[in-house]
Amino acid sequence: MRVNTNQPSSASDAVVKKIESDLDTINELIEWSRISNRLSQVKSDYSPLSLFKVLLLRLLSDYLNRE
């Protein structure tokens, strides 16, 4: 899950290959707009969708690191 910017591409962007990670795959598989719509009523200082993603990563991490 990369940060999108509005900066124009540079010469180095043509040379550097962006490596896909497991997180990128998860990001493409989930319909975040549906989840965001469900969370739209949540009032917080942070984006409810961002908080949900942090929770999801924490749960996934705990699951994968169980002994």
ABEGO torsion letter per residue (X at the ends): XBBBBABBBBAAAAABBBBBBAAAAAAAABBAAAAAAAAAABBBABBAAAAAAAAAAAAAAAAAABX
